[in-house]
Amino acid sequence: MLINRDELARKVLEGEITSLDDLNSVLRSMIKDVVETAMGAEMTGFLGYDRYQTPDTDPGNRRNGYSQKELASKVGPIVIDVPRDRKPSSTRPSSRNARRISAASRSSSFPCMPRG
């Protein structure tokens, strides 16, 4: 559900977003999309081929579905789908990235609704 600033403004003006809970829901969805896109791109870089493509040579490692993780944020918990590979290794930083993103989403510099 990637939406841009104009789409968000339209939703507010047309009354689709009427409460803080509605806005938080949209923000959670946007954060989820960004994090999942970044992790998918990371998996592509790690494996060396795009999703739904067959590599020229057998790399010995392939995509293997997703596992769900929950990120804590100021706008509420966000459940993301983390891509898995068949031979998990410590060289792929996805789990470290998820922890770093979770910490960033709780920091004061992360975009959120102002108090007051």
Buried (B, 14 or more C-beta within 10 A) or exposed (E): EEBEEEEBEEBBEEEEBEEEEBBBBBBBBBBBBEBBEEBBEBBBEBBEBEEEEEEEEEEEBBBEEBEEBEBEBBBEEBEBBBBBBEEEEEEBEBBEBBEEBBEEBEEEEBEBEEEE
